Amino acid sequence: MAHCSRVIVHGVHHVALICADLEASMAFYHGVLGLEINPDRPHSKLPYRGAWLWIGPEMIHLMELPNPDPADAATRPQHGGRDRHFCIAVADVGPLTAKLDAAGVPYTRSASGRPAIFFRDPDANVIECVEGVEPWR
């Protein structure tokens, strides 16, 4: 049996999301959630429209491409915790729920009772936001 070196994982570098309308996604991720734009995206080298946004030290890559998955929220599980999702740690969910309420974005609270919410972006991707300032890594 050949010796295999251990794979050393440092963390998540980015999450890539397909979007149908880059402007609608930017209005949501940059406008509502307040994620900052990473200006380093090499637009001239990528054959599709998109954007890179900072999410702490990691990024979300938005890619305006045809979506092979169902993007109709009505066909997805009602509670986002039962669907594919990624999770963002926030210091306090209160300001986020206020922004979502103001933007008319529905969300559900975690069924476990912990301070976390689930909501969908314009393409029905689920985002979980969990409250906590302690490092989880």
N, C-alpha and C positions, 0 to 999 in steps of 0.2 A: 504494500500500500504506500503510495507516494505521500510524502509529508506536505501538508498544506499549511501555508501561513495563515494566521488569523486575519480576517478582514477587519480593518479598523474604520469604524464609522464615526464621523465627527458630528453629524446632525443632518437635518434637511437643508439642502441648498435652495431649492425653490419648488413650488407647486405650479404646474402648468394647467391652465383652464382654457377650454375652447369657448369662444363667444361668437354670437351671431352679429352683434353690432358693437364695435369697439367704443363708440361714443356713449352708448347706454351703459356699458360695463365700466367705463371710466367715471361716468356720473355716479355710479354706485360705489366703486372701490375707492376712488379718489375723493369724490364729492361727499358721499354719505359717510363712509368709513374713515375718511381722512388719511388714507395711505399715501405716502410720498412717492413721487415718480423717480425712478432711477433713470437718469439721462443717458446711461451707457449702452442702451440697447442698440445693436448694430443694424439699423434699419436697412442700409444698403446691402447687407449680406443675408437678410432673411426674406424669403419669397412670399411673405404674407404680412398683413397689417397687425400690429400688436403693441404691447406696452409692458414694461417691467415696473413693478411697484414694490417698495420696501415694506416688509412686514417684520419689524424688529431687524435683526441681522440677516434674515432670509428674504426671499422674494416670492411674489406671485407673478407668473408670466401669463399675460392675456394674449391669446392667439385667435385672430378672426379667421376662422376656418370652418368648413362644413362639419357639422357635429354628427358622429356616427351613433350617438346615444340619444334616447328620448329626452327632449328638453322641455316637455310639457309637465309642469308641476302636478297637474291633475292625475298623471299616470304614475307618479312617484309616491313612495310612502308618505303618509300625512305628517308624521313626526320625523324631523330631520335626523334624529339619532338612530333611526332604523334605515337610513339611506347612506350611500357613500358620502363621506364628508371629510373635511380637514378641520383642525381645531387651532384656534388662536388663543393665547393666554393674554388676558387684559387685567389691569390693576383693579378695575371696578366695572361691573356690567351696567351700572346705573346710567352713566353718560351715554353708553352705546344704545340702551333701550330707548332713551329719550330721542336720540338721533333717528333710530329706526321708526319710532312712533311719528316723528315729524315728517319723515319721508314716506309714510304709509307702507312700510315694509313689515309684514306680519312675522311673528316669531313665536316659538314655544319655549317654555322653561324646561329644564332637565327634569325628567321623571324621578330621578334619584333624590331630588331636593337640594343638590349642591348648587352653588351660584353659577349656573351656566345657561346659555340660551342657544337655540338653533334657528337659523333663518336661511332663505334662499336668495341667490343673486338673480339678475335678469335672465339667466340661462338655466335656472333651476338647480344650480350647484349648491350644495348645503355647506354652510359655515357654522361651526360650533365656536362659541366664545366662552371660555371658562375664566372665572375670576380667581385671581391669586397672584401675589407678588413673590412668593417663595420660588426659587428655582426648582423645576421639576426634573431636571436632567441629572 
